Amino acid sequence: MKTSHLFLALFITCLPTITIAQTTLSGSVLTTHNKPLPFASVALLNARDSSLVKGAISQETGFYTFENIRPGQYRLSASAVGYVPARSATVQVGTGSITLPDLTLRESTQTLGEVTVAAKKPMYEQQVDRLVVNVQNSITAAGGTALEVLERSPGITLNRQNNSLTMSGKGGVMVMMNGKLTRLPIATVVQMLEGMAANDIEKIELITTPPARYDAEGDAGIINIITKKNTNFGMNGNFSATLGYGWYARPAGTLNLNYRNQKLNIYGNASFLHSHFWQKQQYDRIVEQPNQTLVTNTETNRFPTISNYNAKIGFDYSLSPQTTLNGLVSGFDNTYAIDNADNLGVTFTNGVRTQQSSLLNTEANKWQNLLLNLNLRHVFSNKQEWSIDIDRLYYHNDDPNAYVSTKQDFTTGSQTNEQIRISKKTPVQTWVLKTDFIKPLTTKGRLETGLKATTTRLDNAVDLDRLMAEGWKVDSFYTQQYQLAENILAGYVSVNQPLDSKTTLQAGLRYEHTHTDIHRPDGQSLINRDYGNLFPSVFLSRKLSKNHIANLSYSRRITRPSYSDIAPFVSFIDLSTFSSGNPILRPTISDAVQGSYTYKESYVFSLKYSFDQNVIAGFQPHVDAATNRIQYYAENIDHQQTLSIAASLPWQVTRWWKSQTNLTGLWQNLTTVYQDSPVSRTIWNAQVNSSHTFTLPHKFTAELTGFYYSPTMFGLYRGRSFGQVTLGLQKPLPNDKGTLRLTMSDIFWTNIGRYNSTIPALNINTTLTFLSEPRVVRLTYTRSFGSKTVKAARNRATGSEEERTRVQSN
């Protein structure tokens, strides 16, 4: 029986026991002249005690919505500066999509003073379909990078050796910015987040089973990074300044500005981050040859500098009460530079040192990006919504490398010197057209449908030259050039429908057709693939009783090879150790089923099983025993099974001490044929993330966070256990003069990457170790300024955000 049929049979069998209710509430806020009132604060209150359940801001059209509301009795409250607050009568909420009566606010003749509302969310917030990391409330995140925050998030594992991320033990992770996927592959995302200030981030959402409206890309799930929004009327903004120091200085700064009147909002921000630090990499391998054993130990000390500059400017303009036009221009300039990294390699033959090589490496890996976006959105009188996005994306990667090598042969007493230079230039151009339509149903449900077209063109040129007596000569073994043309057409339909007062069904089907053509400039075809896939997703939910909720879901997803996974780049560790791309990689298809149980809306337990075909495992070793050469590149693994169990456990220890602990257990098994030999591996893994917040006298707040990961699996590699402890202290300054935060990361220097792969039948016995400087101390000052009257700004997301995760730096 095919895997998909097995999952479908399992899902249908379990339908009678599926649980948890999800209700969507929507409505509009109007003036007494029956015109939409944008940017009003809308609160959903418990009818019994008027406690706040959820909050929202009305859109330019006056429309607002609340997602995932439990059945019960509620009241609505709406307010806006310059208007008298209004409350609704009690509303009985069942399940499905419900349209609420309009709320009408009349103008006030009284001038209001400044009102400050403060709220504190926990560091980790478990929701029905995702885990939310509230970054803006984290003291330890202040002054750091977005990558450091993500690294400390539950279920996320960062491999700094090859700039990869896994979520719940799986590597097919896609990253979203402000609700839309960014089609930069993970290695580029890692580089980008390494240069993004955490002060720009509001929260991170970890979504393991996305519905059909999202692109099917990413078999492990989606990481949604939501940046901070400037939400006030008039001219206003905020800024932050950080001075960090590990072994070298790490300054950073951010600035956000916003101006809004009744119809027009203009906003922009800029940030920079400069980071100079130390890294150490160790590569050890054993190669068995006839009558001899070769042992090679390579140690690399690097002192890289990352300089990152981000900027964007955009506008929102209300053409009418129902129609909004939006535009956005954004870009970044990110440079990862190394000057004379020292790579020292020693080879032993049968225990005797026979060779030693020294390799000096200079690199300037520069990524530049420009995004142009236009968006038009219209809300019809019957609450139907239609939107269209058009995007133009341009990336350019310039990655020159220079190597100076000295090699000594102790058996002959000879010494050879060699110089190598590598040029890699990769321009990427992408167009995206996307449209979506939402229709409320008379059955209290909701229908969503949409279409999307993406076209990408990429030129990749890698030239390797060696300095010979007669001058620089091209090395044809490493020099490659190719062009890529890829078109993806997609369409989806999704229905959210209540089945009864306690049960809701959400079912969706997405179809994506992909054509990928990789060829040389002379027209010689390397890869020409044309394939289409259906991606079903089903979510059934039910409320068992007042404090008990559960659900079950099934989805199918895909992970296509990133551009750099298939690009023939070359990066040397020493003259016999290098990494490159693999043009013949195939996409991964994943089927997953997940069940969860929630107790008192706070304690969440989940169980998930996934079956993946053609898993893409990056940075896998390939040993040539005859030449003692080892090459690393991404490889397809035939099958991988993953079973995970997770628990989210909040605890109010005392009045001044709150904690949140997330536990994850993993079982993984992979089966493949590797270099014509069968390979099967199984591993168990445990992950613990814990955050503790302490309220101290004199308005001081302390935060202690930590994580621990037991040994895990990374393709054919096994990773050893690692962890990290970070401490932070916060103090608001008097008279609203800003906030100071002091943090120290990796206090005990335990976040060290160690990986090994031992397969005697394939002559593979390699060990990798990655270290970076610990105990980075940062002092951050933040402050807001300007008008603080009406919440108004809109956080922009674009239709091409799905395209930004498939361009990758190396």
Buried (B, 14 or more C-beta within 10 A) or exposed (E): EEBBEEBBEEBEEBEEEBBBBBBBBBBBBBBEEEEBBBBBBBBBBEBEEEEEBBBBBBBBBBBBBBBBBBBBEBBBBBBBBBBEBBEBEEBEBBBBBBBBEBBBBEEEEEEEEEEEEEEEEBBBBBBBBBBBBBBBBBBBBBBBBBBBBBBBBBBBBBBBBBBBBBBBBBBBBBBBBBBBBBBBBBBBBBBBBBBBBBBBBBBBBBBBBBBBBBBBBBBBBBBBBBBBBBBBBBEBBBBBBBBBBBEBEBBBBBBBBBBBEEEEBBBBBBBBBBBBBBBBBBBBBBBEEEEEEBBBBBBBBBBBBBBBBBBBBBBBBBEEBBBBBBBBBBBBBBBBBBEEBEBBBBBBBEEEEBBBBBBBBBBBBBBBBEBBBBBBBBBEEEBEBBBBBBBBBBBBBBBBBBBBBEBBBBEEEEEEEBBBBBBBBBBBBBBBBBBBBBBBEEEBBBBBBBBBBBBBBBBBBBBBBBBEEEEEEEEEEBBBBBBBBBBBBBBBBBBBBBBEEBBBBBBBBBBBEBBBBBBEEEEEEBBEEEEEBEBBBBBBBBBBEEEBBBBBBBBBBBBBBBBBBBBBBBBBBBBBBBBBBBBEBBBBBBBBBBBBBBEEEBBBBBBBBBBBBBBBBBBBBBBEBEEBBBBBBBBBBBBBBBBBEBBBBBEEEEEEEBBBBBBBBBBBBBBBEBEEEEBEBEBEBBBBBBBBBBBEEEEEBBBBBBBBBBBBBBBBBBBBBBBBBBBBBBBBEEEEEBBBBBBBBBBEEBBBBBBBBEBEEBBBBBBBBBBBBBBBBBBBBBBBEBBBBBBBBBBBBBBBBBBBBBBBBB
